[in-house]
Amino acid sequence: MLQERSYKRGNDELQQTKLESCDPTDDTPNSEYITPNGDIDDDDSAFNFDEGEHVPFEKKFDYTEEEMLQKSRQFYEEMNDRRSVRFFSNRPVPLRVIENIIRTAGTGPSGAHTEPWTFSVVRDQAMKEQIREIIEAEEKVNYEKRMGNKWLNDLKAIGTTYKKPYLSVCSTLIVIFKQVYSFDERGQRKTHYYHEISTAISVGLMLAAIQKAGLVTCTTTPMNAGPRLRKILGRESYEKVLLLLPVGYASENATVPDFKRKSLEDIMDLHD
Amino acid sequence: MLQERSYKRGNDELQQTKLESCDPTDDTPNSEYITPNGDIDDDDSAFNFDEGEHVPFEKKFDYTEEEMLQKSRQFYEEMNDRRSVRFFSNRPVPLRVIENIIRTAGTGPSGAHTEPWTFSVVRDQAMKEQIREIIEAEEKVNYEKRMGNKWLNDLKAIGTTYKKPYLSVCSTLIVIFKQVYSFDERGQRKTHYYHEISTAISVGLMLAAIQKAGLVTCTTTPMNAGPRLRKILGRESYEKVLLLLPVGYASENATVPDFKRKSLEDIMDLHD
């Protein structure tokens, strides 16, 4: 039933199969076997592949070990300087920089190369204020009615409130939508396997791009405000708000919590 | 009930609230209101904050517009060169480079700064072969029994099989676990809000780091193999396999599908 296409691969005797499937996983305790109803395969298209042949992979680099060490170390240090900042100045950010940041997010891998993301960029002041209003209204209800005791207790310790002034102060809001499905050229509904994981990975690339540009952001999840945000931004019903990133310059006196990151030993488990 | 802590913020009159809550969202059609049982808040700790004061944010850069444009453009181009590659040589990668890649992933933001990730690094040949065996065995069953007709049909077009030779050929496997919860110093169970989105974002940073080091990978999801992988890697029951990345050098004749990425216009929705 499944055809197995093998391609002649010159000297690569070890690898005879052209395209491997990259399949979902989610070994949550309450589901023994899982089929993917939305989140990553990989970059290479299950859906595009039949429309295009394989081409040689152009290797652009051949670093020495020293160069790899130096480059990987430097990138780590740049990323390690990143902090979530909630205190923004209203200094404008050039749109072309934001465009490069969005382009970078768009280079992420995705399940069956469906690229299941939409990035709404909001710079209009009235709209930023409207978004802030929606989010604060939902947050107020979240705090007062929807959160359980444990959660409220967890939040008590940090003194958060439903107020989010930075949403209307910062230069740019990026509202990130995951596309749960879409429609192909023939109007057929197209499944987006692993849309959530794929979109979250693209946000990782976006955070790196924001850092590279010398800007700051704070990764936020506007709980329960998704449907209203989707409507005022005019997005389709199959697009769901995943995250919202205020992007801009830190204010003069911005502060961040005095926390440390886990050490390499705490996060890496080596089998050498 | 909730205390609202306000801090004096010098000239920042617009922003009086010290820490904003960053809350989950998931406006899936079948749930009107959502509480987070695992996926991103943001970098700054709900749980750590009560243990540490805010400190000034050290701005390390103050780029001109031209510099921002140049830096953001260059980073985009570097990331745009990334492709998922499935054809690896067995050339070894220095462990110190892998360590920098893992460190970079560890700089990601996470819900309430729980850093809900474990990265198992497998370089032992016998263990790589064992992992390949587990994954291929599950994949065989996935193909033959678990996948629906639509999915099988989607895969038919691309000619994938259950075979994954690259898993034992490449230098290094990185198995990425999301920690669904954990335990604090007192042995109390600690909720990991947004663990899946947080971990996927960290993988975005990891992909950037792999690219920066001049190496290649392929983001894969070993469907249904999670529990067995977790066991042979000796991880805890609250750690769940999210993704698996083979990392190394592309083989001499590696190919990639001839696909294009969506354009900026296709992924960006501007409200200026």
Boltz contact constraints between the chains, C-beta under 6 A:
constraints:
  - contact:
      token1: [A, 3]
      token2: [B, 159]
      max_distance: 6.0
  - contact:
      token1: [A, 4]
      token2: [B, 161]
      max_distance: 6.0
  - contact:
      token1: [A, 5]
      token2: [B, 159]
      max_distance: 6.0
  - contact:
      token1: [A, 9]
      token2: [B, 253]
      max_distance: 6.0
  - contact:
      token1: [A, 10]
      token2: [B, 253]
      max_distance: 6.0
  - contact:
      token1: [A, 12]
      token2: [B, 251]
      max_distance: 6.0
  - contact:
      token1: [A, 12]
      token2: [B, 253]
      max_distance: 6.0
  - contact:
      token1: [A, 14]
      token2: [B, 165]
      max_distance: 6.0
  - contact:
      token1: [A, 14]
      token2: [B, 169]
      max_distance: 6.0
  - contact:
      token1: [A, 15]
      token2: [B, 87]
      max_distance: 6.0
  - contact:
      token1: [A, 15]
      token2: [B, 165]
      max_distance: 6.0
  - contact:
      token1: [A, 17]
      token2: [B, 161]
      max_distance: 6.0
  - contact:
      token1: [A, 17]
      token2: [B, 163]
      max_distance: 6.0
  - contact:
      token1: [A, 19]
      token2: [B, 158]
      max_distance: 6.0
  - contact:
      token1: [A, 19]
      token2: [B, 160]
      max_distance: 6.0
  - contact:
      token1: [A, 20]
      token2: [B, 86]
      max_distance: 6.0
  - contact:
      token1: [A, 20]
      token2: [B, 164]
      max_distance: 6.0
  - contact:
      token1: [A, 21]
      token2: [B, 160]
      max_distance: 6.0
  - contact:
      token1: [A, 22]
      token2: [B, 220]
      max_distance: 6.0
  - contact:
      token1: [A, 22]
      token2: [B, 221]
      max_distance: 6.0
  - contact:
      token1: [A, 23]
      token2: [B, 221]
      max_distance: 6.0
  - contact:
      token1: [A, 23]
      token2: [B, 223]
      max_distance: 6.0
  - contact:
      token1: [A, 24]
      token2: [B, 221]
      max_distance: 6.0
  - contact:
      token1: [A, 24]
      token2: [B, 223]
      max_distance: 6.0
  - contact:
      token1: [A, 25]
      token2: [B, 221]
      max_distance: 6.0
  - contact:
      token1: [A, 25]
      token2: [B, 222]
      max_distance: 6.0
  - contact:
      token1: [A, 25]
      token2: [B, 223]
      max_distance: 6.0
  - contact:
      token1: [A, 25]
      token2: [B, 226]
      max_distance: 6.0
  - contact:
      token1: [A, 25]
      token2: [B, 241]
      max_distance: 6.0
  - contact:
      token1: [A, 27]
      token2: [B, 226]
      max_distance: 6.0
  - contact:
      token1: [A, 27]
      token2: [B, 227]
      max_distance: 6.0
  - contact:
      token1: [A, 27]
      token2: [B, 240]
      max_distance: 6.0
  - contact:
      token1: [A, 27]
      token2: [B, 241]
      max_distance: 6.0
  - contact:
      token1: [A, 33]
      token2: [B, 146]
      max_distance: 6.0
  - contact:
      token1: [A, 33]
      token2: [B, 224]
      max_distance: 6.0
  - contact:
      token1: [A, 40]
      token2: [B, 219]
      max_distance: 6.0
  - contact:
      token1: [A, 40]
      token2: [B, 221]
      max_distance: 6.0
  - contact:
      token1: [A, 42]
      token2: [B, 84]
      max_distance: 6.0
  - contact:
      token1: [A, 42]
      token2: [B, 218]
      max_distance: 6.0
  - contact:
      token1: [A, 42]
      token2: [B, 219]
      max_distance: 6.0
  - contact:
      token1: [A, 42]
      token2: [B, 220]
      max_distance: 6.0
  - contact:
      token1: [A, 43]
      token2: [B, 84]
      max_distance: 6.0
  - contact:
      token1: [A, 44]
      token2: [B, 84]
      max_distance: 6.0
  - contact:
      token1: [A, 44]
      token2: [B, 257]
      max_distance: 6.0
  - contact:
      token1: [A, 45]
      token2: [B, 257]
      max_distance: 6.0
  - contact:
      token1: [A, 45]
      token2: [B, 259]
      max_distance: 6.0
  - contact:
      token1: [A, 46]
      token2: [B, 154]
      max_distance: 6.0
  - contact:
      token1: [A, 46]
      token2: [B, 158]
      max_distance: 6.0
  - contact:
      token1: [A, 48]
      token2: [B, 259]
      max_distance: 6.0
  - contact:
      token1: [A, 49]
      token2: [B, 158]
      max_distance: 6.0
  - contact:
      token1: [A, 49]
      token2: [B, 257]
      max_distance: 6.0
  - contact:
      token1: [A, 50]
      token2: [B, 157]
      max_distance: 6.0
  - contact:
      token1: [A, 52]
      token2: [B, 257]
      max_distance: 6.0
  - contact:
      token1: [A, 52]
      token2: [B, 258]
      max_distance: 6.0
  - contact:
      token1: [A, 52]
      token2: [B, 259]
      max_distance: 6.0
  - contact:
      token1: [A, 53]
      token2: [B, 258]
      max_distance: 6.0
  - contact:
      token1: [A, 54]
      token2: [B, 255]
      max_distance: 6.0
  - contact:
      token1: [A, 54]
      token2: [B, 257]
      max_distance: 6.0
  - contact:
      token1: [A, 55]
      token2: [B, 258]
      max_distance: 6.0
  - contact:
      token1: [A, 56]
      token2: [B, 255]
      max_distance: 6.0
  - contact:
      token1: [A, 57]
      token2: [B, 85]
      max_distance: 6.0
  - contact:
      token1: [A, 57]
      token2: [B, 250]
      max_distance: 6.0
  - contact:
      token1: [A, 57]
      token2: [B, 254]
      max_distance: 6.0
  - contact:
      token1: [A, 57]
      token2: [B, 255]
      max_distance: 6.0
  - contact:
      token1: [A, 57]
      token2: [B, 256]
      max_distance: 6.0
  - contact:
      token1: [A, 59]
      token2: [B, 250]
      max_distance: 6.0
  - contact:
      token1: [A, 60]
      token2: [B, 81]
      max_distance: 6.0
  - contact:
      token1: [A, 61]
      token2: [B, 214]
      max_distance: 6.0
  - contact:
      token1: [A, 63]
      token2: [B, 214]
      max_distance: 6.0
  - contact:
      token1: [A, 65]
      token2: [B, 94]
      max_distance: 6.0
  - contact:
      token1: [A, 68]
      token2: [B, 97]
      max_distance: 6.0
  - contact:
      token1: [A, 68]
      token2: [B, 213]
      max_distance: 6.0
  - contact:
      token1: [A, 68]
      token2: [B, 214]
      max_distance: 6.0
  - contact:
      token1: [A, 69]
      token2: [B, 96]
      max_distance: 6.0
  - contact:
      token1: [A, 69]
      token2: [B, 97]
      max_distance: 6.0
  - contact:
      token1: [A, 71]
      token2: [B, 212]
      max_distance: 6.0
  - contact:
      token1: [A, 71]
      token2: [B, 213]
      max_distance: 6.0
  - contact:
      token1: [A, 72]
      token2: [B, 97]
      max_distance: 6.0
  - contact:
      token1: [A, 72]
      token2: [B, 100]
      max_distance: 6.0
  - contact:
      token1: [A, 72]
      token2: [B, 213]
      max_distance: 6.0
  - contact:
      token1: [A, 73]
      token2: [B, 100]
      max_distance: 6.0
  - contact:
      token1: [A, 75]
      token2: [B, 209]
      max_distance: 6.0
  - contact:
      token1: [A, 75]
      token2: [B, 212]
      max_distance: 6.0
  - contact:
      token1: [A, 76]
      token2: [B, 100]
      max_distance: 6.0
  - contact:
      token1: [A, 76]
      token2: [B, 103]
      max_distance: 6.0
  - contact:
      token1: [A, 76]
      token2: [B, 104]
      max_distance: 6.0
  - contact:
      token1: [A, 79]
      token2: [B, 104]
      max_distance: 6.0
  - contact:
      token1: [A, 79]
      token2: [B, 107]
      max_distance: 6.0
  - contact:
      token1: [A, 80]
      token2: [B, 107]
      max_distance: 6.0
  - contact:
      token1: [A, 81]
      token2: [B, 60]
      max_distance: 6.0
  - contact:
      token1: [A, 84]
      token2: [B, 42]
      max_distance: 6.0
  - contact:
      token1: [A, 84]
      token2: [B, 43]
      max_distance: 6.0
  - contact:
      token1: [A, 84]
      token2: [B, 44]
      max_distance: 6.0
  - contact:
      token1: [A, 84]
      token2: [B, 109]
      max_distance: 6.0
  - contact:
      token1: [A, 85]
      token2: [B, 57]
      max_distance: 6.0
  - contact:
      token1: [A, 86]
      token2: [B, 20]
      max_distance: 6.0
  - contact:
      token1: [A, 87]
      token2: [B, 15]
      max_distance: 6.0
  - contact:
      token1: [A, 94]
      token2: [B, 65]
      max_distance: 6.0
  - contact:
      token1: [A, 96]
      token2: [B, 69]
      max_distance: 6.0
  - contact:
      token1: [A, 97]
      token2: [B, 68]
      max_distance: 6.0
  - contact:
      token1: [A, 97]
      token2: [B, 69]
      max_distance: 6.0
  - contact:
      token1: [A, 97]
      token2: [B, 72]
      max_distance: 6.0
  - contact:
      token1: [A, 100]
      token2: [B, 72]
      max_distance: 6.0
  - contact:
      token1: [A, 100]
      token2: [B, 73]
      max_distance: 6.0
  - contact:
      token1: [A, 100]
      token2: [B, 76]
      max_distance: 6.0
  - contact:
      token1: [A, 102]
      token2: [B, 268]
      max_distance: 6.0
  - contact:
      token1: [A, 103]
      token2: [B, 76]
      max_distance: 6.0
  - contact:
      token1: [A, 103]
      token2: [B, 264]
      max_distance: 6.0
  - contact:
      token1: [A, 104]
      token2: [B, 76]
      max_distance: 6.0
  - contact:
      token1: [A, 104]
      token2: [B, 79]
      max_distance: 6.0
  - contact:
      token1: [A, 106]
      token2: [B, 261]
      max_distance: 6.0
  - contact:
      token1: [A, 106]
      token2: [B, 267]
      max_distance: 6.0
  - contact:
      token1: [A, 107]
      token2: [B, 79]
      max_distance: 6.0
  - contact:
      token1: [A, 107]
      token2: [B, 80]
      max_distance: 6.0
  - contact:
      token1: [A, 109]
      token2: [B, 84]
      max_distance: 6.0
  - contact:
      token1: [A, 109]
      token2: [B, 219]
      max_distance: 6.0
  - contact:
      token1: [A, 113]
      token2: [B, 259]
      max_distance: 6.0
  - contact:
      token1: [A, 115]
      token2: [B, 262]
      max_distance: 6.0
  - contact:
      token1: [A, 118]
      token2: [B, 269]
      max_distance: 6.0
  - contact:
      token1: [A, 119]
      token2: [B, 267]
      max_distance: 6.0
  - contact:
      token1: [A, 119]
      token2: [B, 268]
      max_distance: 6.0
  - contact:
      token1: [A, 120]
      token2: [B, 269]
      max_distance: 6.0
  - contact:
      token1: [A, 121]
      token2: [B, 268]
      max_distance: 6.0
  - contact:
      token1: [A, 121]
      token2: [B, 270]
      max_distance: 6.0
  - contact:
      token1: [A, 122]
      token2: [B, 271]
      max_distance: 6.0
  - contact:
      token1: [A, 123]
      token2: [B, 272]
      max_distance: 6.0
  - contact:
      token1: [A, 124]
      token2: [B, 271]
      max_distance: 6.0
  - contact:
      token1: [A, 127]
      token2: [B, 271]
      max_distance: 6.0
  - contact:
      token1: [A, 146]
      token2: [B, 33]
      max_distance: 6.0
  - contact:
      token1: [A, 154]
      token2: [B, 46]
      max_distance: 6.0
  - contact:
      token1: [A, 157]
      token2: [B, 50]
      max_distance: 6.0
  - contact:
      token1: [A, 158]
      token2: [B, 19]
      max_distance: 6.0
  - contact:
      token1: [A, 158]
      token2: [B, 46]
      max_distance: 6.0
  - contact:
      token1: [A, 158]
      token2: [B, 49]
      max_distance: 6.0
  - contact:
      token1: [A, 159]
      token2: [B, 3]
      max_distance: 6.0
  - contact:
      token1: [A, 159]
      token2: [B, 5]
      max_distance: 6.0
  - contact:
      token1: [A, 160]
      token2: [B, 19]
      max_distance: 6.0
  - contact:
      token1: [A, 160]
      token2: [B, 21]
      max_distance: 6.0
  - contact:
      token1: [A, 161]
      token2: [B, 4]
      max_distance: 6.0
  - contact:
      token1: [A, 161]
      token2: [B, 17]
      max_distance: 6.0
  - contact:
      token1: [A, 163]
      token2: [B, 17]
      max_distance: 6.0
  - contact:
      token1: [A, 164]
      token2: [B, 20]
      max_distance: 6.0
  - contact:
      token1: [A, 165]
      token2: [B, 14]
      max_distance: 6.0
  - contact:
      token1: [A, 165]
      token2: [B, 15]
      max_distance: 6.0
  - contact:
      token1: [A, 169]
      token2: [B, 14]
      max_distance: 6.0
  - contact:
      token1: [A, 197]
      token2: [B, 200]
      max_distance: 6.0
  - contact:
      token1: [A, 200]
      token2: [B, 197]
      max_distance: 6.0
  - contact:
      token1: [A, 200]
      token2: [B, 200]
      max_distance: 6.0
  - contact:
      token1: [A, 200]
      token2: [B, 201]
      max_distance: 6.0
  - contact:
      token1: [A, 201]
      token2: [B, 200]
      max_distance: 6.0
  - contact:
      token1: [A, 201]
      token2: [B, 203]
      max_distance: 6.0
  - contact:
      token1: [A, 201]
      token2: [B, 204]
      max_distance: 6.0
  - contact:
      token1: [A, 203]
      token2: [B, 201]
      max_distance: 6.0
  - contact:
      token1: [A, 204]
      token2: [B, 201]
      max_distance: 6.0
  - contact:
      token1: [A, 204]
      token2: [B, 204]
      max_distance: 6.0
  - contact:
      token1: [A, 204]
      token2: [B, 205]
      max_distance: 6.0
  - contact:
      token1: [A, 205]
      token2: [B, 204]
      max_distance: 6.0
  - contact:
      token1: [A, 205]
      token2: [B, 208]
      max_distance: 6.0
  - contact:
      token1: [A, 208]
      token2: [B, 205]
      max_distance: 6.0
  - contact:
      token1: [A, 208]
      token2: [B, 208]
      max_distance: 6.0
  - contact:
      token1: [A, 209]
      token2: [B, 75]
      max_distance: 6.0
  - contact:
      token1: [A, 212]
      token2: [B, 71]
      max_distance: 6.0
  - contact:
      token1: [A, 212]
      token2: [B, 75]
      max_distance: 6.0
  - contact:
      token1: [A, 213]
      token2: [B, 68]
      max_distance: 6.0
  - contact:
      token1: [A, 213]
      token2: [B, 71]
      max_distance: 6.0
  - contact:
      token1: [A, 213]
      token2: [B, 72]
      max_distance: 6.0
  - contact:
      token1: [A, 214]
      token2: [B, 61]
      max_distance: 6.0
  - contact:
      token1: [A, 214]
      token2: [B, 63]
      max_distance: 6.0
  - contact:
      token1: [A, 214]
      token2: [B, 68]
      max_distance: 6.0
  - contact:
      token1: [A, 218]
      token2: [B, 42]
      max_distance: 6.0
  - contact:
      token1: [A, 219]
      token2: [B, 40]
      max_distance: 6.0
  - contact:
      token1: [A, 219]
      token2: [B, 42]
      max_distance: 6.0
  - contact:
      token1: [A, 219]
      token2: [B, 109]
      max_distance: 6.0
  - contact:
      token1: [A, 220]
      token2: [B, 22]
      max_distance: 6.0
  - contact:
      token1: [A, 220]
      token2: [B, 42]
      max_distance: 6.0
  - contact:
      token1: [A, 221]
      token2: [B, 23]
      max_distance: 6.0
  - contact:
      token1: [A, 221]
      token2: [B, 24]
      max_distance: 6.0
  - contact:
      token1: [A, 221]
      token2: [B, 25]
      max_distance: 6.0
  - contact:
      token1: [A, 221]
      token2: [B, 40]
      max_distance: 6.0
  - contact:
      token1: [A, 222]
      token2: [B, 25]
      max_distance: 6.0
  - contact:
      token1: [A, 223]
      token2: [B, 23]
      max_distance: 6.0
  - contact:
      token1: [A, 223]
      token2: [B, 24]
      max_distance: 6.0
  - contact:
      token1: [A, 223]
      token2: [B, 25]
      max_distance: 6.0
  - contact:
      token1: [A, 224]
      token2: [B, 33]
      max_distance: 6.0
  - contact:
      token1: [A, 226]
      token2: [B, 25]
      max_distance: 6.0
  - contact:
      token1: [A, 226]
      token2: [B, 27]
      max_distance: 6.0
  - contact:
      token1: [A, 227]
      token2: [B, 27]
      max_distance: 6.0
  - contact:
      token1: [A, 240]
      token2: [B, 27]
      max_distance: 6.0
  - contact:
      token1: [A, 241]
      token2: [B, 25]
      max_distance: 6.0
  - contact:
      token1: [A, 241]
      token2: [B, 27]
      max_distance: 6.0
  - contact:
      token1: [A, 250]
      token2: [B, 57]
      max_distance: 6.0
  - contact:
      token1: [A, 250]
      token2: [B, 59]
      max_distance: 6.0
  - contact:
      token1: [A, 251]
      token2: [B, 12]
      max_distance: 6.0
  - contact:
      token1: [A, 253]
      token2: [B, 9]
      max_distance: 6.0
  - contact:
      token1: [A, 253]
      token2: [B, 10]
      max_distance: 6.0
  - contact:
      token1: [A, 253]
      token2: [B, 12]
      max_distance: 6.0
  - contact:
      token1: [A, 254]
      token2: [B, 57]
      max_distance: 6.0
  - contact:
      token1: [A, 255]
      token2: [B, 54]
      max_distance: 6.0
  - contact:
      token1: [A, 255]
      token2: [B, 56]
      max_distance: 6.0
  - contact:
      token1: [A, 255]
      token2: [B, 57]
      max_distance: 6.0
  - contact:
      token1: [A, 256]
      token2: [B, 57]
      max_distance: 6.0
  - contact:
      token1: [A, 257]
      token2: [B, 44]
      max_distance: 6.0
  - contact:
      token1: [A, 257]
      token2: [B, 45]
      max_distance: 6.0
  - contact:
      token1: [A, 257]
      token2: [B, 49]
      max_distance: 6.0
  - contact:
      token1: [A, 257]
      token2: [B, 52]
      max_distance: 6.0
  - contact:
      token1: [A, 257]
      token2: [B, 54]
      max_distance: 6.0
  - contact:
      token1: [A, 258]
      token2: [B, 52]
      max_distance: 6.0
  - contact:
      token1: [A, 258]
      token2: [B, 53]
      max_distance: 6.0
  - contact:
      token1: [A, 258]
      token2: [B, 55]
      max_distance: 6.0
  - contact:
      token1: [A, 259]
      token2: [B, 45]
      max_distance: 6.0
  - contact:
      token1: [A, 259]
      token2: [B, 48]
      max_distance: 6.0
  - contact:
      token1: [A, 259]
      token2: [B, 52]
      max_distance: 6.0
  - contact:
      token1: [A, 259]
      token2: [B, 113]
      max_distance: 6.0
  - contact:
      token1: [A, 261]
      token2: [B, 106]
      max_distance: 6.0
  - contact:
      token1: [A, 262]
      token2: [B, 115]
      max_distance: 6.0
  - contact:
      token1: [A, 264]
      token2: [B, 103]
      max_distance: 6.0
  - contact:
      token1: [A, 267]
      token2: [B, 106]
      max_distance: 6.0
  - contact:
      token1: [A, 267]
      token2: [B, 119]
      max_distance: 6.0
  - contact:
      token1: [A, 268]
      token2: [B, 102]
      max_distance: 6.0
  - contact:
      token1: [A, 268]
      token2: [B, 119]
      max_distance: 6.0
  - contact:
      token1: [A, 268]
      token2: [B, 121]
      max_distance: 6.0
  - contact:
      token1: [A, 269]
      token2: [B, 118]
      max_distance: 6.0
  - contact:
      token1: [A, 269]
      token2: [B, 120]
      max_distance: 6.0
  - contact:
      token1: [A, 270]
      token2: [B, 121]
      max_distance: 6.0
  - contact:
      token1: [A, 271]
      token2: [B, 122]
      max_distance: 6.0
  - contact:
      token1: [A, 271]
      token2: [B, 124]
      max_distance: 6.0
  - contact:
      token1: [A, 271]
      token2: [B, 127]
      max_distance: 6.0
  - contact:
      token1: [A, 272]
      token2: [B, 123]
      max_distance: 6.0
